[in-house]
Amino acid sequence: MKRAQVGWVPVLMMSLGFAGSAVASEGTPAADGREDDEVIVEVTSAVAQQPLIVVESVEDSDRSLANQVSEMLTRSGQYASTVRVPGAAGVGAPASEWAPLQAAAVSISSSKEGGSRYVHVAVRVKMHQTTPAARTYDAMGDSEAALAARIVDGVVLDVTGARAHMSGRWVITDATTSGERATRVVFPSGKSAYRVSPFAVMARGADWSAAGTVYYAAEDRRGVLSLFQQGEADPVRLAAGGFVQGVSVSPDGRYLAVSIGESGATGTWVGTSFDQLTRVEGMPGHLSLSPSINDRGEVVHAVGPPTGPLGIELRTKRISPPGVWAASPSFCSTATEERVAWLSRVGSRRWDLQLTTVATGATWTVARDVLTAGCSPDGRSVAAASPASSGRPAGVDIVSDRGGARNRVWQGTATSIRWGEGERLPLSSGE
C-alpha cells in the first residue's frame, strides 16, 4: 500500500522539537507578537453544486449495502448520493428522465455460488455510455463497510476514469489522550483498525512503507527521538545522526525523506534508502520542516529562519506568498495536475488549508481551522483534522479538494495523517 503525502500539525510542532533545542516550531508566532500584522493570501473557495449519483438495489437483501455505498459516496466529498427503488431514474431509466445534476446511476445485485457471495455492480454514466460498466466483487471475508468502500472506488473510476481510495487506510498520530501520542491505522469510514506504536510512547509523524507497514518517529530506550518500523523493537539505522521528527515515503516507495534535528536546527535528508541519505541544501541557518517527497524524489517543505515566517518551497519555486506564515506542505496532485496542500495562518490562532496548482499558482481554501490534513492518492478527497472549537469536539472530516461540506468520520485529535492506497478492484466489463 502507498498513499498521498501529508504534513504535520503546525500548532503542536513545539512539542516535536528535540530536547534542549532552540528550534522554532513550524508556524510558531514571532516573539514580538507581530503575527496579526502579516499579509494573508487572498484565496477563494471554488465549490459548485455536487453531481448526483443514484444508487439502487435490485433486491431488498442488498438495500443495506446500497445505503452504505450511497453514504460513502457522499462522505468522499465529491458527490451527492441517494438510494432509490429500482428503475426510478436509475440504470434502466432513459437519461432524459434523470435529474439535471445526476451524473450516474448505480445498480447493485448479488448472487451466491458454492457458499460464496458475489456482488454485481452496474454503473451507467450520463452522456458517456449507453451500456453500463459492470464489475463483480467477491464479498467473501469482507465486512459490509469494507465491501461498500471497494464498490465506491470502482464507481468513481467508472464515472471519472480515476479511482477513489475510500477503501484505503489512514495512518494517524493520535493525540486525543493527554500525555500520549499513538500511531494508529484508521479506515476512511472512521473505524479504527489497529494501534502501531507501543503504549507509553510519544509517537510522531508516520508514513506507509512500500510494503504497507508503517514507519513512525518515537523515543528509543535512551529517550532519543528515532525512526521505527512497525513491529520492530529496535530503531531503523540512519545515515544521518540527530533527532528524528518524522518521515515521508514517495508513493511508489522509491524515495525517502527524513526530518532530523541536530545542533539547534532541523533539516531534511533524502535518499533511496535510510542508510544513504543526503541533506537538502538551503540557506545557512534556515530550517527545513515537514518534508513530503514525490515519485521524482523532489521535496516540498516548509523553510525559513528560526524566527519565522516559514514559507513553502518545491524545488526552487516558492508556493506560499512572501510574508505569510505557512506550514505542513504535502503533495496533493491529480493525474493531470501537480498540486501542493499547505496551511496558512490567519491571525494568531487559526490555520486554514490551502491548495495550490504548481504550474499556475492558482490557490484556493479547502477548509478553515485545520490542524493537519492528508490527501487521498487521487488528490480529490482530503482528510482534514480540526481542533475542538465552538462546542464541537476535535476530529477528522473528509472534504472535497474544492472545499465545501465537511463530513466528520473520526472523533479525536490527529496531529498527522497519511492516506494509503485503496484495495485492488475487479476489472469492469469495459476494461
C-alpha positions, 0 to 999 in steps of 0.5 A, a space after each residue: 500500500 502507498 498513499 498521498 503525502 501529508 504534513 504535520 500539525 503546525 500548532 503542536 510542532 513545539 512539542 516535536 522539537 528535540 530536547 534542549 533545542 532552540 528550534 522554532 516550531 513550524 508556524 510558531 508566532 514571532 516573539 514580538 507578537 507581530 503575527 496579526 500584522 502579516 499579509 494573508 493570501 487572498 484565496 477563494 473557495 471554488 465549490 459548485 453544486 455536487 453531481 448526483 449519483 443514484 444508487 439502487 438495489 435490485 433486491 431488498 437483501 442488498 438495500 443495506 449495502 446500497 445505503 452504505 455505498 450511497 453514504 460513502 459516496 457522499 462522505 468522499 466529498 465529491 458527490 451527492 448520493 441517494 438510494 432509490 427503488 429500482 428503475 426510478 431514474 436509475 440504470 434502466 431509466 432513459 437519461 432524459 428522465 434523470 435529474 439535471 445534476 445526476 451524473 450516474 446511476 448505480 445498480 447493485 445485485 448479488 448472487 451466491 455460488 458454492 457458499 460464496 457471495 458475489 456482488 454485481 455492480 452496474 454503473 451507467 454514466 450520463 452522456 458517456 455510455 449507453 451500456 453500463 460498466 459492470 464489475 463483480 466483487 467477491 464479498 467473501 471475508 469482507 465486512 459490509 463497510 469494507 465491501 461498500 468502500 471497494 464498490 465506491 472506488 470502482 464507481 468513481 473510476 467508472 464515472 471519472 476514469 480515476 479511482 477513489 481510495 475510500 477503501 484505503 487506510 489512514 495512518 494517524 498520530 493520535 493525540 486525543 489522550 493527554 500525555 500520549 501520542 499513538 500511531 494508529 491505522 484508521 479506515 476512511 469510514 472512521 473505524 479504527 483498525 489497529 494501534 502501531 506504536 507501543 503504549 507509553 510512547 510519544 509517537 510522531 509523524 508516520 508514513 506507509 512503507 512500500 510494503 504497507 507497514 508503517 514507519 513512525 518517529 518515537 523515543 528509543 530506550 535512551 529517550 532519543 527521538 528515532 525512526 521505527 518500523 512497525 513491529 520492530 523493537 529496535 530503531 531503523 539505522 540512519 545515515 544521518 545522526 540527530 533527532 528524528 521528527 518524522 518521515 515521508 515515503 514517495 508513493 511508489 516507495 522509491 524515495 525517502 525523506 527524513 526530518 532530523 534535528 541536530 545542533 539547534 536546527 532541523 533539516 531534511 535528508 533524502 535518499 533511496 534508502 535510510 542508510 544513504 541519505 543526503 541533506 537538502 541544501 538551503 540557506 545557512 541557518 534556515 530550517 527545513 520542516 515537514 518534508 513530503 517527497 514525490 515519485 521524482 524524489 523532489 521535496 516540498 517543505 516548509 523553510 525559513 529562519 528560526 524566527 519565522 515566517 516559514 514559507 513553502 518551497 518545491 524545488 526552487 519555486 516558492 508556493 506560499 506568498 512572501 510574508 505569510 506564515 505557512 506550514 505542513 506542505 504535502 503533495 496533493 496532485 491529480 493525474 493531470 495536475 501537480 498540486 501542493 496542500 499547505 496551511 496558512 495562518 490567519 491571525 494568531 490562532 487559526 490555520 486554514 488549508 490551502 491548495 495550490 496548482 504548481 504550474 499556475 499558482 492558482 490557490 484556493 481554501 479547502 477548509 478553515 481551522 485545520 490542524 493537519 490534513 492528508 490527501 487521498 492518492 487521487 488528490 480529490 478527497 482530503 482528510 482534514 483534522 480540526 481542533 475542538 472549537 465552538 462546542 464541537 469536539 476535535 476530529 477528522 472530516 473528509 472534504 472535497 479538494 474544492 472545499 465545501 461540506 465537511 463530513 466528520 468520520 473520526 472523533 479525536 485529535 490527529 496531529 498527522 495523517 497519511 492516506 494509503 492506497 485503496 484495495 485492488 478492484 475487479 476489472 469492469 466489463 469495459 476494461 
